[in-house]
Amino acid sequence: MDTVFILSLIFLVGLGILWLYTLIDALKSEFKDGTNKIVWLIVIFILGPIGSILYIFISKKQKIVQE
């Protein structure tokens, strides 16, 4: 098999895992504002990996901290 194909496949699987992780995290998390969860789910679905990266960096400030 071609090396570029294998590396591309590994990259795409990694993006899929990132997308799935952020989707599950958004579903399980509690947010300060009730509409934030719906907005983040829409952003993750529509923007895919870019939405996942945005979620990781921006949503921390919007979540309710569980103790």
N, C-alpha and C positions, 0 to 999 in steps of 0.2 A: 504494500500500500504506500501511497505517496505521503511523505512527511507533512506536507502542508495540509493535506486532508485530515490526518490524525490530529494535528495541532488545532485545526479549526473545529473539529468535533469535540475535543476536550474543552475548548473555549466556549462553545455553544452549550455544552452540558453544564459547565460552571455558571453561565448566565441563567440557565434554567433553574439550577439549584438556588441561586441568589433570588430569582423572581419568586420561587415557591416559598423560600424562607421569609421574605418580606411580606408576602401575602398572608401567610399563617400568623406572623407576628402582628400584622395590622388587625387581623380578625380577633386575636386573643387580647390585645391591649385595650386599656381604658384611656380615653382622652378627656382633657379638661372641657372641651366643647363637644357636644354630641354629634355635630355634623362633621367633625374632623375625620372620624373613622370612615364615613361614606366617601368623603373627598379623597382620602388617601387610597381607598380601594379603587376608585375610578382612575386616579393618577397611575397606580401600579398596573392596572389592566391596560390602559390606553398607551402609556409610554413604555411599558415593558421594563427592560433593564435600566433605562434612564430614570424611570419612575422609581424603581427599586433603590437606586443610588441616592436619589433625592430624599426618599423616605428615610433611609438610614441616617442621613446627615441632618435633616430638618425636624423629623418627628420627635426627637428626644425631648425637646423643649415643650412639646404639646401633650405628652403623656402624663398620666397620674402615676406617681411613684408608689409602688407596692412595697410595703415594709413587712 
